[in-house]
Amino acid sequence: MNKTTISALMLAVAVLATGCKKDADPTTGPAQEAGAAIDNTAANAAQETKEAGAAVGAATERAADNVEAGAERAAANVDAATDRAAANMKEAGAEVRQESKEAAANVKEGAANLTDKAGKGLERAGEKMQDASK
């Protein structure tokens, strides 16, 4: 509650308290009744302020807990993503090594086939030269 609202409530209570009623207690005058009403209003406002402060404190604690839990979840997610990335890189490295071995084997086989074909071609050429010289 702001100061204007509290002042307005206090004035309203004072006006109601000083109305044209007759009290059973003749020693209490309108000013005393108005003062008592103002004291009651101030006490109620103080209680509401305490309750609002407690609610804000509780909300702040819950927010802090939520932030902490969120940070922990984010850290766990980052850790899990890092682990997955490491596993993927390890797997990719193994695949690259395997593919490199297979490619090297293919190159060796191709070179052997080329050497074999070149040798056969040279052999035939040599035979043709021998046949031509006869």
N, CA, C and O atoms as a MOPAC input file, in Angstrom:
PM7 MOZYME 1SCF
protein

 N      0.84600 1    -1.18300 1     0.00000 1
 C      0.00000 1     0.00000 1     0.00000 1
 C      0.88500 1     1.23800 1     0.00000 1
 O      1.93800 1     1.26600 1     0.63700 1
 N      0.44600 1     2.25000 1    -0.71700 1
 C      1.25300 1     3.46800 1    -0.70300 1
 C      0.73100 1     4.43000 1     0.36400 1
 O     -0.30000 1     4.17700 1     0.98800 1
 N      1.44200 1     5.52000 1     0.56600 1
 C      1.11100 1     6.46100 1     1.64400 1
 C     -0.25000 1     7.11100 1     1.43500 1
 O     -0.97200 1     7.37000 1     2.39800 1
 N     -0.59900 1     7.37200 1     0.19600 1
 C     -1.88200 1     8.02000 1    -0.08000 1
 C     -3.03600 1     7.11400 1     0.32600 1
 O     -4.01700 1     7.57900 1     0.90600 1
 N     -2.92500 1     5.82600 1     0.02600 1
 C     -3.98100 1     4.88200 1     0.36900 1
 C     -4.11900 1     4.76700 1     1.88400 1
 O     -5.23400 1     4.73300 1     2.40300 1
 N     -3.01600 1     4.70800 1     2.58100 1
 C     -3.04800 1     4.60800 1     4.04100 1
 C     -3.67600 1     5.86500 1     4.63700 1
 O     -4.49700 1     5.78100 1     5.55000 1
 N     -3.29000 1     7.01600 1     4.12400 1
 C     -3.85800 1     8.27100 1     4.63300 1
 C     -5.35900 1     8.33500 1     4.39000 1
 O     -6.11700 1     8.77400 1     5.25600 1
 N     -5.78800 1     7.89300 1     3.20400 1
 C     -7.20700 1     7.92200 1     2.88300 1
 C     -7.98700 1     6.97800 1     3.80100 1
 O     -9.07500 1     7.31700 1     4.26600 1
 N     -7.42500 1     5.79000 1     4.05900 1
 C     -8.08500 1     4.85700 1     4.96800 1
 C     -8.18800 1     5.43500 1     6.37800 1
 O     -9.21600 1     5.31000 1     7.04300 1
 N     -7.12400 1     6.05600 1     6.81000 1
 C     -7.12200 1     6.63200 1     8.15900 1
 C     -8.16100 1     7.74900 1     8.26100 1
 O     -8.85800 1     7.85200 1     9.27000 1
 N     -8.26900 1     8.58000 1     7.23300 1
 C     -9.24600 1     9.66400 1     7.24400 1
 C    -10.66600 1     9.09300 1     7.25000 1
 O    -11.53300 1     9.57900 1     7.97500 1
 N    -10.89800 1     8.04500 1     6.42700 1
 C    -12.22400 1     7.45100 1     6.37300 1
 C    -12.61000 1     6.85000 1     7.71900 1
 O    -13.74600 1     6.99800 1     8.16900 1
 N    -11.67100 1     6.17900 1     8.35200 1
 C    -11.94400 1     5.59700 1     9.66200 1
 C    -12.21700 1     6.70300 1    10.68300 1
 O    -13.10600 1     6.57200 1    11.52500 1
 N    -11.45900 1     7.77500 1    10.60200 1
 C    -11.65700 1     8.87900 1    11.54500 1
 C    -13.03700 1     9.51200 1    11.36300 1
 O    -13.70900 1     9.83800 1    12.34100 1
 N    -13.45700 1     9.68400 1    10.10200 1
 C    -14.76600 1    10.28800 1     9.83600 1
 C    -15.86600 1     9.37000 1    10.35400 1
 O    -16.82200 1     9.83400 1    10.97600 1
 N    -15.73900 1     8.08700 1    10.10500 1
 C    -16.76000 1     7.15800 1    10.58800 1
 C    -16.79000 1     7.10000 1    12.11600 1
 O    -17.85000 1     7.00300 1    12.73400 1
 N    -15.60000 1     7.16300 1    12.70200 1
 C    -15.52400 1     7.06000 1    14.15800 1
 C    -16.08300 1     8.30000 1    14.85400 1
 O    -16.58100 1     8.20700 1    15.97500 1
 N    -16.00600 1     9.43000 1    14.21800 1
 C    -16.47100 1    10.67100 1    14.86100 1
 C    -17.89600 1    11.01700 1    14.46900 1
 O    -18.32100 1    12.16200 1    14.62500 1
 N    -18.62300 1    10.06300 1    13.97200 1
 C    -20.00800 1    10.30100 1    13.55900 1
 C    -20.89500 1    10.68000 1    14.74100 1
 O    -20.39700 1    10.92400 1    15.84000 1
 N    -22.15300 1    10.72700 1    14.52600 1
 C    -23.11200 1    11.19100 1    15.52000 1
 C    -23.63500 1    10.06700 1    16.40100 1
 O    -24.83000 1    10.02800 1    16.69300 1
 N    -22.81200 1     9.19600 1    16.81200 1
 C    -23.29800 1     8.11400 1    17.65900 1
 C    -22.96600 1     8.43300 1    19.11200 1
 O    -22.03000 1     9.17100 1    19.42000 1
 N    -23.71600 1     7.88600 1    19.92800 1
 C    -23.48000 1     8.07400 1    21.35200 1
 C    -22.86900 1     6.79700 1    21.88900 1
 O    -23.38200 1     5.70100 1    21.66200 1
 N    -21.78600 1     6.94800 1    22.58900 1
 C    -21.07500 1     5.80800 1    23.14700 1
 C    -21.63700 1     5.48600 1    24.53000 1
 O    -22.17100 1     6.34500 1    25.23100 1
 N    -21.49700 1     4.25200 1    24.87800 1
 C    -21.88900 1     3.84000 1    26.21500 1
 C    -20.87500 1     4.35800 1    27.22900 1
 O    -21.19500 1     4.54700 1    28.40200 1
 N    -19.61300 1     4.59100 1    26.74700 1
 C    -18.55200 1     5.07000 1    27.63000 1
 C    -18.44200 1     6.58800 1    27.45200 1
 O    -17.90500 1     7.04400 1    26.44300 1
 N    -18.93100 1     7.36800 1    28.39800 1
 C    -18.92600 1     8.82300 1    28.23100 1
 C    -17.52400 1     9.42700 1    28.38800 1
 O    -17.34500 1    10.61300 1    28.11300 1
 N    -16.52300 1     8.64100 1    28.82300 1
 C    -15.18700 1     9.21000 1    29.00700 1
 C    -14.39600 1     9.21600 1    27.70900 1
 O    -13.35100 1     9.86200 1    27.62400 1
 N    -14.88200 1     8.50100 1    26.69100 1
 C    -14.17200 1     8.45800 1    25.42100 1
 C    -14.80900 1     9.45700 1    24.47800 1
 O    -16.00000 1     9.37200 1    24.17900 1
 N    -14.01200 1    10.40200 1    24.01100 1
 C    -14.51500 1    11.41100 1    23.09600 1
 C    -14.22600 1    11.04600 1    21.65000 1
 O    -13.55600 1    10.05100 1    21.37500 1
 N    -14.72300 1    11.84000 1    20.74100 1
 C    -14.52200 1    11.57400 1    19.30900 1
 C    -13.04700 1    11.58100 1    18.90700 1
 O    -12.64300 1    10.79600 1    18.04900 1
 N    -12.24500 1    12.44100 1    19.50500 1
 C    -10.82700 1    12.50800 1    19.16200 1
 C    -10.11300 1    11.23600 1    19.60400 1
 O     -9.24200 1    10.72000 1    18.90400 1
 N    -10.49900 1    10.74200 1    20.77800 1
 C     -9.88100 1     9.49800 1    21.24500 1
 C    -10.28400 1     8.31700 1    20.36200 1
 O     -9.46800 1     7.44700 1    20.06000 1
 N    -11.53600 1     8.30000 1    19.95900 1
 C    -11.98800 1     7.23700 1    19.05900 1
 C    -11.27600 1     7.32600 1    17.71700 1
 O    -10.89800 1     6.30200 1    17.14800 1
 N    -11.09200 1     8.52700 1    17.21000 1
 C    -10.38700 1     8.71600 1    15.94000 1
 C     -8.93600 1     8.27700 1    16.07600 1
 O     -8.38400 1     7.64100 1    15.17800 1
 N     -8.32600 1     8.61600 1    17.19800 1
 C     -6.93800 1     8.19000 1    17.43500 1
 C     -6.82100 1     6.67600 1    17.48600 1
 O     -5.87700 1     6.10000 1    16.94500 1
 N     -7.78200 1     6.03300 1    18.13700 1
 C     -7.77300 1     4.57300 1    18.21800 1
 C     -7.95900 1     3.95900 1    16.83000 1
 O     -7.31900 1     2.96400 1    16.49100 1
 N     -8.83000 1     4.55500 1    16.04300 1
 C     -9.05800 1     4.05700 1    14.69000 1
 C     -7.79100 1     4.21100 1    13.84500 1
 O     -7.45400 1     3.32200 1    13.06300 1
 N     -7.09700 1     5.32700 1    13.99900 1
 C     -5.84800 1     5.55700 1    13.26100 1
 C     -4.79600 1     4.54800 1    13.71200 1
 O     -4.06500 1     4.00100 1    12.88600 1
 N     -4.71800 1     4.30100 1    15.01000 1
 C     -3.76500 1     3.30800 1    15.51500 1
 C     -4.06200 1     1.92000 1    14.94700 1
 O     -3.15000 1     1.19300 1    14.55500 1
 N     -5.35400 1     1.55900 1    14.90600 1
 C     -5.74000 1     0.25300 1    14.34900 1
 C     -5.38500 1     0.16600 1    12.86400 1
 O     -4.88100 1    -0.85500 1    12.39500 1
 N     -5.65000 1     1.23200 1    12.14200 1
 C     -5.32800 1     1.25300 1    10.70400 1
 C     -3.82200 1     1.12900 1    10.49000 1
 O     -3.37200 1     0.39400 1     9.61100 1
 N     -3.05300 1     1.84400 1    11.28800 1
 C     -1.58900 1     1.76900 1    11.16800 1
 C     -1.09400 1     0.36300 1    11.50300 1
 O     -0.19400 1    -0.15400 1    10.84100 1
 N     -1.68300 1    -0.26100 1    12.54000 1
 C     -1.28800 1    -1.62000 1    12.90900 1
 C     -1.62000 1    -2.60200 1    11.78900 1
 O     -0.82300 1    -3.48600 1    11.47600 1
 N     -2.80300 1    -2.44200 1    11.18500 1
 C     -3.18000 1    -3.31000 1    10.06400 1
 C     -2.24200 1    -3.10700 1     8.87200 1
 O     -1.83500 1    -4.07300 1     8.22600 1
 N     -1.90200 1    -1.85200 1     8.58500 1
 C     -0.99600 1    -1.56600 1     7.47500 1
 C      0.38900 1    -2.16200 1     7.73600 1
 O      1.02400 1    -2.69800 1     6.82800 1
 N      0.85100 1    -2.06400 1     8.99000 1
 C      2.15400 1    -2.64000 1     9.33900 1
 C      2.12500 1    -4.15400 1     9.17500 1
 O      3.08200 1    -4.74600 1     8.67600 1
 N      1.03300 1    -4.77700 1     9.59200 1
 C      0.91500 1    -6.23600 1     9.44900 1
 C      0.91100 1    -6.63200 1     7.97400 1
 O      1.57000 1    -7.59600 1     7.58600 1
 N      0.17000 1    -5.89000 1     7.15600 1
 C      0.13900 1    -6.18400 1     5.72000 1
 C      1.52000 1    -5.99800 1     5.09200 1
 O      1.91500 1    -6.75500 1     4.20600 1
 N      2.24200 1    -4.99000 1     5.55500 1
 C      3.60100 1    -4.75300 1     5.04100 1
 C      4.52100 1    -5.90200 1     5.41700 1
 O      5.32300 1    -6.35800 1     4.60200 1
 N      4.40100 1    -6.37500 1     6.67500 1
 C      5.21800 1    -7.52700 1     7.10200 1
 C      4.89300 1    -8.75400 1     6.26400 1
 O      5.79200 1    -9.47200 1     5.82600 1
 N      3.60000 1    -8.99100 1     6.04200 1
 C      3.19500 1   -10.14900 1     5.24900 1
 C      3.69900 1   -10.02500 1     3.81300 1
 O      4.16100 1   -11.00500 1     3.23000 1
 N      3.61100 1    -8.83100 1     3.24400 1
 C      4.10700 1    -8.61900 1     1.87900 1
 C      5.61300 1    -8.81500 1     1.82300 1
 O      6.13300 1    -9.39700 1     0.87100 1
 N      6.31400 1    -8.33100 1     2.84300 1
 C      7.77100 1    -8.52700 1     2.89600 1
 C      8.13100 1    -9.99700 1     2.98100 1
 O      9.07600 1   -10.45100 1     2.33500 1
 N      7.37000 1   -10.74900 1     3.78700 1
 C      7.62400 1   -12.18700 1     3.90100 1
 C      7.35100 1   -12.88900 1     2.57900 1
 O      8.08800 1   -13.79300 1     2.18500 1
 N      6.28700 1   -12.47000 1     1.89300 1
 C      5.97000 1   -13.07000 1     0.59400 1
 C      7.07000 1   -12.76300 1    -0.42000 1
 O      7.45500 1   -13.62800 1    -1.20600 1
 N      7.57500 1   -11.52900 1    -0.39900 1
 C      8.67400 1   -11.16300 1    -1.31200 1
 C      9.91700 1   -11.97400 1    -0.98200 1
 O     10.61000 1   -12.44300 1    -1.88500 1
 N     10.20400 1   -12.14200 1     0.30100 1
 C     11.36400 1   -12.93900 1     0.70800 1
 C     11.23900 1   -14.38500 1     0.24200 1
 O     12.19900 1   -14.97200 1    -0.25800 1
 N     10.04500 1   -14.95200 1     0.41200 1
 C      9.82500 1   -16.33600 1    -0.02200 1
 C      9.94500 1   -16.45100 1    -1.53900 1
 O     10.53000 1   -17.40500 1    -2.05100 1
 N      9.39200 1   -15.47900 1    -2.25100 1
 C      9.48600 1   -15.49900 1    -3.71600 1
 C     10.93800 1   -15.36000 1    -4.16500 1
 O     11.35700 1   -15.99600 1    -5.13300 1
 N     11.69900 1   -14.53300 1    -3.46400 1
 C     13.11800 1   -14.36500 1    -3.79400 1
 C     13.87800 1   -15.66100 1    -3.57300 1
 O     14.72200 1   -16.03800 1    -4.38700 1
 N     13.58200 1   -16.34400 1    -2.47800 1
 C     14.24300 1   -17.62800 1    -2.20600 1
 C     13.88700 1   -18.66700 1    -3.26400 1
 O     14.75000 1   -19.41500 1    -3.72300 1
 N     12.59300 1   -18.71100 1    -3.65300 1
 C     12.19100 1   -19.66000 1    -4.70000 1
 C     12.88200 1   -19.32500 1    -6.01600 1
 O     13.32500 1   -20.22200 1    -6.73300 1
 N     12.97400 1   -18.04200 1    -6.33400 1
 C     13.64700 1   -17.63500 1    -7.57500 1
 C     15.11800 1   -18.03100 1    -7.54100 1
 O     15.66300 1   -18.50800 1    -8.53600 1
 N     15.75400 1   -17.83000 1    -6.39500 1
 C     17.16900 1   -18.21100 1    -6.27000 1
 C     17.32800 1   -19.72000 1    -6.42500 1
 O     18.26200 1   -20.18300 1    -7.07800 1
 N     16.41500 1   -20.48900 1    -5.82500 1
 C     16.46000 1   -21.94700 1    -5.96700 1
 C     16.26400 1   -22.35300 1    -7.42200 1
 O     16.94500 1   -23.24700 1    -7.92600 1
 N     15.31400 1   -21.67700 1    -8.10000 1
 C     15.05900 1   -21.98800 1    -9.50800 1
 C     16.26600 1   -21.65200 1   -10.37000 1
 O     16.60800 1   -22.40300 1   -11.28400 1
 N     16.91500 1   -20.52300 1   -10.08200 1
 C     18.10500 1   -20.14000 1   -10.85100 1
 C     19.21100 1   -21.16100 1   -10.63000 1
 O     19.88500 1   -21.57100 1   -11.57600 1
 N     19.39500 1   -21.56700 1    -9.38900 1
 C     20.43700 1   -22.55500 1    -9.07700 1
 C     20.14100 1   -23.88700 1    -9.76400 1
 O     21.03100 1   -24.50500 1   -10.34900 1
 N     18.89200 1   -24.32100 1    -9.68800 1
 C     18.51500 1   -25.58600 1   -10.34400 1
 C     18.68900 1   -25.47300 1   -11.85500 1
 O     19.15100 1   -26.41400 1   -12.50100 1
 N     18.32400 1   -24.33300 1   -12.41300 1
 C     18.49000 1   -24.12500 1   -13.85500 1
 C     19.95500 1   -24.15100 1   -14.25200 1
 O     20.31500 1   -24.71500 1   -15.28600 1
 N     20.79500 1   -23.54500 1   -13.43700 1
 C     22.23400 1   -23.54400 1   -13.72500 1
 C     22.79100 1   -24.96300 1   -13.64900 1
 O     23.63100 1   -25.34900 1   -14.46100 1
 N     22.32000 1   -25.73700 1   -12.67100 1
 C     22.78300 1   -27.12300 1   -12.54900 1
 C     22.33600 1   -27.94900 1   -13.74700 1
 O     23.10000 1   -28.75900 1   -14.27100 1
 N     21.07000 1   -27.73700 1   -14.18600 1
 C     20.58700 1   -28.47600 1   -15.36600 1
 C     21.37400 1   -28.07500 1   -16.60400 1
 O     21.71700 1   -28.92500 1   -17.42600 1
 N     21.66200 1   -26.78000 1   -16.74300 1
 C     22.43100 1   -26.32200 1   -17.90100 1
 C     23.83300 1   -26.91700 1   -17.88500 1
 O     24.34600 1   -27.32600 1   -18.92700 1
 N     24.45300 1   -26.97000 1   -16.71600 1
 C     25.79300 1   -27.56000 1   -16.61700 1
 C     25.74900 1   -29.04100 1   -16.96700 1
 O     26.63700 1   -29.54500 1   -17.65400 1
 N     24.72300 1   -29.73700 1   -16.49700 1
 C     24.58700 1   -31.16400 1   -16.81900 1
 C     24.37800 1   -31.35700 1   -18.31300 1
 O     24.92800 1   -32.28400 1   -18.90700 1
 N     23.57500 1   -30.47500 1   -18.92500 1
 C     23.34700 1   -30.56200 1   -20.37300 1
 C     24.62800 1   -30.30000 1   -21.14700 1
 O     24.90200 1   -30.97000 1   -22.14300 1
 N     25.41300 1   -29.32800 1   -20.69500 1
 C     26.68700 1   -29.03100 1   -21.35700 1
 C     27.63200 1   -30.21900 1   -21.21800 1
 O     28.30600 1   -30.59500 1   -22.17800 1
 N     27.68300 1   -30.80900 1   -20.02700 1
 C     28.53800 1   -31.98200 1   -19.81300 1
 C     28.11600 1   -33.13400 1   -20.72700 1
 O     28.95500 1   -33.78300 1   -21.35000 1
 N     26.81800 1   -33.37500 1   -20.79700 1
 C     26.31900 1   -34.46600 1   -21.64100 1
 C     26.62900 1   -34.19500 1   -23.11000 1
 O     27.02400 1   -35.10300 1   -23.84100 1
 N     26.45200 1   -32.95100 1   -23.54300 1
 C     26.74700 1   -32.59900 1   -24.93700 1
 C     28.23100 1   -32.75700 1   -25.22400 1
 O     28.61000 1   -33.21000 1   -26.30400 1
 N     29.07000 1   -32.39000 1   -24.27100 1
 C     30.51400 1   -32.54400 1   -24.43700 1
 C     30.88000 1   -34.01700 1   -24.55200 1
 O     31.69300 1   -34.39800 1   -25.39400 1
 N     30.28000 1   -34.83900 1   -23.70700 1
 C     30.54400 1   -36.28100 1   -23.76100 1
 C     30.10100 1   -36.86400 1   -25.10200 1
 O     30.81400 1   -37.67100 1   -25.69700 1
 N     28.91400 1   -36.44900 1   -25.57900 1
 C     28.43000 1   -36.95100 1   -26.87300 1
 C     29.34800 1   -36.49800 1   -27.99900 1
 O     29.65600 1   -37.27300 1   -28.90400 1
 N     29.78600 1   -35.23700 1   -27.94300 1
 C     30.67800 1   -34.72700 1   -28.98800 1
 C     32.00200 1   -35.48500 1   -28.98100 1
 O     32.53800 1   -35.81400 1   -30.04000 1
 N     32.52700 1   -35.76100 1   -27.79400 1
 C     33.78900 1   -36.51300 1   -27.70000 1
 C     33.61300 1   -37.91500 1   -28.26800 1
 O     34.47300 1   -38.40600 1   -28.99900 1
 N     32.49900 1   -38.55700 1   -27.93100 1
 C     32.24100 1   -39.90900 1   -28.44100 1
 C     32.08300 1   -39.88000 1   -29.96100 1
 O     32.59700 1   -40.75400 1   -30.66000 1
 N     31.37100 1   -38.87400 1   -30.47000 1
 C     31.19100 1   -38.75600 1   -31.92000 1
 C     32.52300 1   -38.52000 1   -32.62200 1
 O     32.78000 1   -39.09100 1   -33.68300 1
 N     33.37600 1   -37.67200 1   -32.02500 1
 C     34.68400 1   -37.41200 1   -32.63900 1
 C     35.53900 1   -38.66700 1   -32.60300 1
 O     36.25700 1   -38.95100 1   -33.56200 1
 N     35.47500 1   -39.42000 1   -31.51400 1
 C     36.25300 1   -40.65500 1   -31.41700 1
 C     35.78200 1   -41.65000 1   -32.47400 1
 O     36.58500 1   -42.29400 1   -33.14800 1
 N     34.45700 1   -41.75800 1   -32.60000 1
 C     33.88800 1   -42.65700 1   -33.59700 1
 C     34.26200 1   -42.20400 1   -35.01000 1
 O     34.60300 1   -43.02500 1   -35.86200 1
 N     34.19600 1   -40.90200 1   -35.25000 1
 C     34.55400 1   -40.37000 1   -36.56800 1
 C     36.02900 1   -40.62900 1   -36.85800 1
 O     36.39200 1   -40.95300 1   -37.98900 1
 N     36.88000 1   -40.48700 1   -35.84100 1
 C     38.30700 1   -40.76500 1   -36.01300 1
 C     38.54300 1   -42.21500 1   -36.38200 1
 O     39.36100 1   -42.51600 1   -37.25100 1
 N     37.82300 1   -43.12100 1   -35.71800 1
 C     37.95200 1   -44.55100 1   -36.02600 1
 C     37.49300 1   -44.83200 1   -37.45500 1
 O     38.11800 1   -45.61700 1   -38.16800 1
 N     36.40200 1   -44.19100 1   -37.87100 1
 C     35.90900 1   -44.37500 1   -39.24200 1
 C     36.91400 1   -43.85100 1   -40.25300 1
 O     37.14700 1   -44.48100 1   -41.28500 1
 N     37.51100 1   -42.70100 1   -39.96300 1
 C     38.50700 1   -42.13200 1   -40.88500 1
 C     39.70600 1   -43.06700 1   -40.99000 1
 O     40.21600 1   -43.30100 1   -42.08500 1
 N     40.16100 1   -43.60400 1   -39.85300 1
 C     41.29200 1   -44.53900 1   -39.90100 1
 C     40.93900 1   -45.76700 1   -40.73100 1
 O     41.73800 1   -46.21700 1   -41.55200 1
 N     39.74400 1   -46.30600 1   -40.51800 1
 C     39.33000 1   -47.49700 1   -41.26500 1
 C     39.23700 1   -47.18900 1   -42.75100 1
 O     39.70600 1   -47.96600 1   -43.58400 1
 N     38.62700 1   -46.05000 1   -43.08200 1
 C     38.50900 1   -45.68300 1   -44.49400 1
 C     39.87900 1   -45.42400 1   -45.10800 1
 O     40.09400 1   -45.73000 1   -46.28100 1
 N     40.80300 1   -44.87100 1   -44.34100 1
 C     42.16400 1   -44.65000 1   -44.84100 1
 C     42.84900 1   -45.97900 1   -45.11900 1
 O     43.53700 1   -46.12600 1   -46.12900 1
 N     42.66300 1   -46.95500 1   -44.22200 1
 C     43.25400 1   -48.28500 1   -44.43300 1
 C     42.66900 1   -48.92100 1   -45.68700 1
 O     43.39300 1   -49.50300 1   -46.49500 1
 N     41.34400 1   -48.80300 1   -45.84300 1
 C     40.69300 1   -49.38000 1   -47.02600 1
 C     41.17000 1   -48.68300 1   -48.29700 1
 O     41.40900 1   -49.33800 1   -49.31100 1
 N     41.30800 1   -47.37500 1   -48.24800 1
 C     41.78800 1   -46.63700 1   -49.42800 1
 C     43.22000 1   -47.03300 1   -49.75400 1
 O     43.56000 1   -47.18900 1   -50.92700 1
 N     44.05600 1   -47.19700 1   -48.75400 1
 C     45.44500 1   -47.61700 1   -48.99100 1
 C     45.47700 1   -49.01100 1   -49.60100 1
 O     46.26700 1   -49.28600 1   -50.50400 1
 N     44.60800 1   -49.89200 1   -49.10000 1
 C     44.53700 1   -51.24100 1   -49.66500 1
 C     44.08900 1   -51.17500 1   -51.12100 1
 O     44.62100 1   -51.89200 1   -51.96800 1
 N     43.11800 1   -50.32200 1   -51.41300 1
 C     42.65300 1   -50.17200 1   -52.79700 1
 C     43.75700 1   -49.62300 1   -53.69000 1
 O     43.90100 1   -50.05000 1   -54.83600 1
 N     44.53000 1   -48.68500 1   -53.17400 1
 C     45.64200 1   -48.11700 1   -53.95800 1
 C     46.68000 1   -49.20400 1   -54.23500 1
 O     47.18000 1   -49.31700 1   -55.35400 1
 N     47.00000 1   -49.99800 1   -53.22200 1
 C     47.97400 1   -51.08100 1   -53.40900 1
 C     47.46500 1   -52.08300 1   -54.44000 1
 O     48.21200 1   -52.51300 1   -55.31900 1
 N     46.18600 1   -52.45100 1   -54.32900 1
 C     45.60500 1   -53.39700 1   -55.27500 1
 C     45.60400 1   -52.82100 1   -56.68000 1
 O     45.92300 1   -53.51300 1   -57.64700 1
 N     45.24200 1   -51.54700 1   -56.78600 1
 C     45.25400 1   -50.89800 1   -58.10700 1
 C     46.65200 1   -50.83500 1   -58.68600 1
 O     46.84400 1   -51.05500 1   -59.88200 1
 N     47.62500 1   -50.53600 1   -57.84700 1
 C     49.01100 1   -50.47700 1   -58.31700 1
 C     49.47900 1   -51.85900 1   -58.74100 1
 O     50.18600 1   -51.99500 1   -59.73900 1
 N     49.08900 1   -52.89000 1   -57.99000 1
 C     49.47200 1   -54.26300 1   -58.35600 1
 C     48.84200 1   -54.64600 1   -59.68300 1
 O     49.49600 1   -55.25100 1   -60.53300 1
 N     47.56300 1   -54.29300 1   -59.86800 1
 C     46.89400 1   -54.58900 1   -61.13500 1
 C     47.55100 1   -53.83400 1   -62.28500 1
 O     47.73700 1   -54.38800 1   -63.36900 1
 N     47.90000 1   -52.58300 1   -62.05300 1
 C     48.54300 1   -51.78000 1   -63.08800 1
 C     49.90900 1   -52.35000 1   -63.43700 1
 O     50.27400 1   -52.44000 1   -64.60900 1
 N     50.65500 1   -52.73100 1   -62.41700 1
 C     51.97800 1   -53.31800 1   -62.64700 1
 C     51.84500 1   -54.62600 1   -63.41100 1
 O     52.61600 1   -54.89800 1   -64.33100 1
 N     50.86600 1   -55.43100 1   -63.02700 1
 C     50.64500 1   -56.70600 1   -63.68400 1
 C     50.27100 1   -56.49300 1   -65.15300 1
 O     50.81900 1   -57.15600 1   -66.03300 1
 N     49.35300 1   -55.58300 1   -65.41900 1
 C     48.93000 1   -55.30900 1   -66.79200 1
 C     50.07500 1   -54.72200 1   -67.60800 1
 O     50.27500 1   -55.07400 1   -68.77100 1
 N     50.82800 1   -53.81200 1   -66.96900 1
 C     51.97400 1   -53.22500 1   -67.69000 1
 C     52.99100 1   -54.31600 1   -68.01300 1
 O     53.55300 1   -54.33500 1   -69.10800 1
 N     53.23000 1   -55.22400 1   -67.06500 1
 C     54.17500 1   -56.33200 1   -67.29100 1
 C     53.70300 1   -57.23300 1   -68.42500 1
 O     54.50800 1   -57.63400 1   -69.26500 1
 N     52.42700 1   -57.55500 1   -68.46600 1
 C     51.88200 1   -58.40500 1   -69.52200 1
 C     51.98100 1   -57.70300 1   -70.87000 1
 O     52.29700 1   -58.31000 1   -71.89300 1
 N     51.69700 1   -56.38300 1   -70.83400 1
 C     51.79800 1   -55.62100 1   -72.08800 1
 C     53.22900 1   -55.60800 1   -72.61200 1
 O     53.45500 1   -55.76100 1   -73.81300 1
 N     54.17800 1   -55.42900 1   -71.73000 1
 C     55.59000 1   -55.43100 1   -72.12900 1
 C     55.99900 1   -56.81800 1   -72.61600 1
 O     56.76700 1   -56.94400 1   -73.57000 1
 N     55.49800 1   -57.82700 1   -71.97900 1
 C     55.81700 1   -59.19300 1   -72.37500 1
 C     55.29800 1   -59.47200 1   -73.77700 1
 O     56.00800 1   -60.05300 1   -74.59700 1
 N     54.07400 1   -59.06600 1   -74.05500 1
 C     53.50700 1   -59.25300 1   -75.39500 1
 C     54.28200 1   -58.46600 1   -76.43900 1
 O     54.53200 1   -58.93100 1   -77.55100 1
 N     54.65600 1   -57.24500 1   -76.03200 1
 C     55.43800 1   -56.43800 1   -76.98400 1
 C     56.77600 1   -57.10700 1   -77.26500 1
 O     57.26000 1   -57.10100 1   -78.39700 1
 N     57.36300 1   -57.67900 1   -76.23100 1
 C     58.63800 1   -58.38500 1   -76.42300 1
 C     58.46600 1   -59.60200 1   -77.30600 1
 O     59.30700 1   -59.87800 1   -78.16100 1
 N     57.38400 1   -60.32800 1   -77.10300 1
 C     57.12300 1   -61.50100 1   -77.93000 1
 C     56.91800 1   -61.10000 1   -79.38400 1
 O     57.39900 1   -61.77700 1   -80.29200 1
 N     56.20600 1   -60.00100 1   -79.60600 1
 C     55.96300 1   -59.53300 1   -80.96200 1
 C     57.28600 1   -59.12800 1   -81.62100 1
 O     57.51400 1   -59.37400 1   -82.80500 1
 N     58.13500 1   -58.50900 1   -80.82900 1
 C     59.43900 1   -58.11000 1   -81.38500 1
 C     60.25900 1   -59.33900 1   -81.74500 1
 O     60.93700 1   -59.35700 1   -82.77200 1
 N     60.20100 1   -60.35300 1   -80.91300 1
 C     60.93800 1   -61.58400 1   -81.20900 1
 C     60.37300 1   -62.26400 1   -82.44500 1
 O     61.11500 1   -62.75800 1   -83.29400 1
 N     59.02200 1   -62.28100 1   -82.53300 1
 C     58.39200 1   -62.91300 1   -83.69500 1
 C     58.72900 1   -62.13000 1   -84.95800 1
 O     58.91100 1   -62.71600 1   -86.02500 1
 N     58.80800 1   -60.84300 1   -84.84300 1
 C     59.10300 1   -60.02400 1   -86.01000 1
 C     60.56700 1   -60.19700 1   -86.44700 1
 O     60.88200 1   -60.05700 1   -87.62900 1
 N     61.43400 1   -60.49100 1   -85.52000 1
 C     62.84500 1   -60.65900 1   -85.86400 1
 C     63.14300 1   -62.03900 1   -86.42000 1
 O     64.25800 1   -62.23100 1   -86.90700 1
 N     62.30400 1   -62.95600 1   -86.39400 1
 C     62.51600 1   -64.30400 1   -86.87900 1
 C     62.34000 1   -64.39800 1   -88.33800 1
 O     62.48600 1   -65.47900 1   -88.90900 1

